[in-house]
Amino acid sequence: MYQFKELKEADMVVEIFKTNVQKESDKNYVIAVIQSQFPDYKINFDLEDCDKILRVEGIDLQCENIMDYVHCLGYTCERID
């Protein structure tokens, strides 16, 4: 069982996105929507950064779907390479 946990941690991916989310309330809403669709992802924002960074960590991240959800909520969202 311990080996499986090590494998999962090794497969973790972190993706960074540039957004235009400005307010704390909007940040919480975006996180809640993404979290409802991807409950295993760790999601946070850095609204103090000039790029209003959205950081998502998980296994088998679906970047296009994440960006689509954020766009559907009325915000911009670009993956930063």
Secondary structure, 3 states (H helix, E strand, C coil): CHHHHHHHHHCEEEEEEEECCCCHHHHHHHHHHHHHHCCCCEEEEECCCCCCEEEEEEECCCHHHHHHHHHHCCCCEEEEC
